[in-house]
Amino acid sequence: MRPDRNGEHVKKLLVLAAAIAGVLVYRKAQESEARKTVWSKSTDSVD
């Protein structure tokens, strides 16, 4: 009899999906932080 490996494949897909989602969230946060920094510098009061 062959062992049921469907559960193992599903776990791997879920881990892969979670990793991709984590990378996307991290990149979005970095982009947002960079945009905030640029906005802050461009709207800074002139001395």
C-alpha positions in Angstrom: 0.0 0.0 0.0 1.1 3.5 -0.8 1.0 6.0 2.0 -1.3 9.0 1.6 0.9 11.9 0.8 -1.8 14.5 -0.1 -1.6 16.0 3.4 2.2 16.5 3.0 1.7 18.2 -0.3 -0.9 20.5 1.2 1.4 21.4 4.1 4.2 22.3 1.7 1.9 24.5 -0.4 0.6 26.2 2.7 4.2 26.9 3.9 5.1 28.2 0.4 2.0 30.4 0.3 2.8 31.8 3.8 6.4 32.5 2.8 5.3 34.3 -0.4 2.7 36.3 1.6 5.3 37.3 4.2 7.7 38.5 1.5 5.0 40.6 -0.1 3.9 42.1 3.2 7.6 42.9 4.0 8.1 44.6 0.6 4.9 46.6 1.0 6.0 47.8 4.4 9.4 48.8 3.1 7.8 50.7 0.2 5.4 52.4 2.6 8.2 53.4 4.9 10.3 54.8 2.0 7.3 56.8 0.7 6.7 58.2 4.2 10.4 59.2 4.5 10.3 61.0 1.1 7.0 62.7 1.9 8.4 63.8 5.3 11.5 65.3 3.6 9.6 67.0 0.9 7.1 68.6 3.2 9.7 69.6 5.8 9.6 73.3 6.8 12.3 75.4 5.1 14.7 77.0 7.5 
